[in-house]
Amino acid sequence: MLRIDHVVGSRLEDAFSEEIHRLEHRGAVDEVNIPMADLARRRLLAVTRAGEELAIALPPHQKLFDGAILLIDGERAIVVRAATGRWMRLEPRSISDAIELGFQAGNLHWRVRFQGEALVVALEGRPEDYTARLEEMISARRIGVSILDEEEGRGAASDQQTEDGLAGAT
């Protein structure tokens, strides 16, 4: 079991990005998927995609984040990926609906990505809890809603988008 006692840096930092890129071309970058809810934890056990077991114990001043480098030694690297399996795709019908949707998502501190004219929200709970906050806009058909199961919200919708809200919701 590999013991990790600090975050080396971010894969986006200039000091590491070139080396990470080089290692990726050699297939020497392993990833560990950490659920969003666990990123704030300082101590946890995890397994990388390649099957290496990690015992993570960070100092109080450090946190895990998407892109955190846990190990880089010239031969290989281990990088954190924030694991979110489900996303909600919200498609506003007008510019004013888009502005209101953006305000709501920001006010609720939702983690989002942009997909063309749609807003894609990371689901860190039940979809119904998210749609309840937007019920007025959904029932008035001011936004379309669908659920995505692909990582990073870039995949195909698992439920069909409907004109009046969340398909398959109970």
C-alpha positions in Angstrom: 0.0 0.0 0.0 1.4 3.4 -1.0 1.2 6.0 1.7 0.4 9.6 0.5 1.1 12.3 3.1 0.8 15.5 1.0 -0.5 16.9 -2.3 2.5 17.6 -4.6 0.6 20.2 -6.7 -1.9 20.6 -9.5 -1.6 19.0 -12.9 -2.4 22.5 -14.3 0.6 24.2 -12.7 3.4 25.1 -15.1 5.9 23.3 -13.0 4.1 20.0 -13.5 2.0 20.2 -16.7 4.8 19.4 -19.2 5.9 16.4 -17.1 2.4 15.1 -16.7 1.8 15.5 -20.5 5.0 13.5 -21.2 4.0 10.8 -18.7 0.5 10.6 -20.3 2.1 9.8 -23.7 3.9 6.9 -22.1 0.7 5.7 -20.3 2.4 6.3 -17.0 -0.3 8.5 -15.4 -2.6 6.6 -13.1 -5.8 8.2 -11.7 -7.6 7.8 -8.5 -11.3 8.6 -8.6 -12.4 10.3 -5.4 -16.1 11.0 -4.9 -16.9 14.7 -4.5 -18.1 14.2 -1.0 -14.7 12.7 0.0 -12.5 15.4 -1.4 -12.7 17.4 1.8 -11.5 14.4 3.9 -7.9 14.3 5.0 -7.7 10.6 5.6 -9.0 7.9 3.4 -8.2 4.7 1.6 -8.5 4.6 -2.2 -7.6 2.4 -5.2 -6.2 3.8 -8.4 -7.6 2.7 -11.8 -4.5 0.5 -12.2 -5.3 -1.2 -8.9 -2.7 0.4 -6.6 -4.0 0.8 -3.0 -3.4 4.3 -1.5 -3.5 5.3 2.2 -4.0 9.1 2.1 -3.3 11.1 5.2 -3.0 14.8 4.4 -1.9 17.6 6.8 -4.6 20.0 8.1 -3.7 22.7 5.6 -4.2 20.5 2.5 -7.2 19.2 0.7 -7.7 16.9 -2.3 -9.1 18.4 -5.5 -9.7 17.5 -9.1 -6.2 17.4 -10.7 -4.3 17.1 -7.5 -0.9 15.3 -8.0 -0.3 12.7 -5.3 2.9 11.3 -6.8 5.2 12.3 -9.6 8.7 10.8 -9.8 9.8 11.0 -13.4 8.6 7.4 -14.1 5.0 7.7 -13.2 2.3 10.0 -11.7 -0.9 9.5 -9.7 -3.5 12.2 -10.2 -6.9 12.7 -8.4 -10.0 12.8 -10.5 -13.2 14.1 -8.9 -15.6 11.3 -9.4 -19.1 12.4 -10.3 -21.2 9.7 -12.0 -24.3 11.7 -12.6 -25.0 15.1 -14.1 -28.1 17.0 -14.8 -28.3 18.9 -18.1 -30.4 22.0 -18.0 -31.4 23.8 -21.2 -32.9 27.2 -20.9 -35.5 28.2 -23.6 -34.5 31.9 -23.7 -31.8 34.3 -22.7 -33.8 35.5 -19.7 -34.3 31.9 -18.6 -30.5 31.3 -19.0 -29.7 34.3 -16.8 -32.2 33.2 -14.1 -30.9 29.6 -14.3 -27.3 30.9 -14.0 -28.2 33.0 -11.0 -30.0 30.0 -9.3 -27.1 27.7 -9.9 -24.5 30.2 -8.6 -26.6 31.1 -5.6 -26.9 27.4 -4.7 -23.2 26.9 -5.2 -23.8 24.1 -7.7 -20.7 22.7 -9.5 -21.3 23.2 -13.2 -19.9 22.7 -16.6 -21.1 24.4 -19.9 -22.2 22.3 -22.8 -23.1 24.6 -25.7 -26.1 26.6 -24.5 -26.8 24.1 -21.7 -25.7 24.2 -18.1 -24.6 20.7 -16.8 -24.8 20.4 -13.0 -22.9 17.7 -11.0 -25.4 15.7 -9.0 -24.1 15.2 -5.5 -27.5 14.1 -4.2 -30.9 13.0 -5.5 -31.9 14.7 -8.8 -35.3 15.5 -7.2 -33.5 17.7 -4.7 -32.1 19.8 -7.5 -35.2 19.9 -9.6 -37.3 21.0 -6.6 -35.2 24.2 -6.5 -36.1 24.9 -10.1 -39.7 23.6 -10.0 -41.2 26.9 -11.2 -39.0 27.1 -14.2 -39.4 23.4 -15.1 -43.2 23.4 -14.7 -43.5 26.6 -16.8 -41.3 24.8 -19.5 -38.7 27.5 -19.3 -35.9 24.9 -19.0 -35.5 21.3 -20.2 -34.0 18.7 -17.9 -32.2 15.4 -18.6 -29.8 13.2 -16.6 -26.4 12.2 -17.9 -24.5 9.2 -16.5 -21.1 9.8 -18.2 -18.2 11.2 -16.2 -17.9 15.0 -16.5 -21.3 15.3 -18.0 -20.0 14.9 -21.5 -21.8 11.6 -22.4 -25.2 10.8 -23.8 -28.3 11.3 -21.8 -29.5 8.2 -19.9 -33.0 9.5 -19.7 -34.8 11.2 -22.5 -35.2 14.9 -22.2 -38.8 16.0 -21.8 -40.5 19.3 -22.4 -41.8 19.4 -18.9 -39.0 18.2 -16.7 -37.1 15.2 -15.5 -37.8 12.0 -17.4 -38.1 9.0 -15.1 -38.3 11.0 -11.9 -40.5 9.7 -9.2 
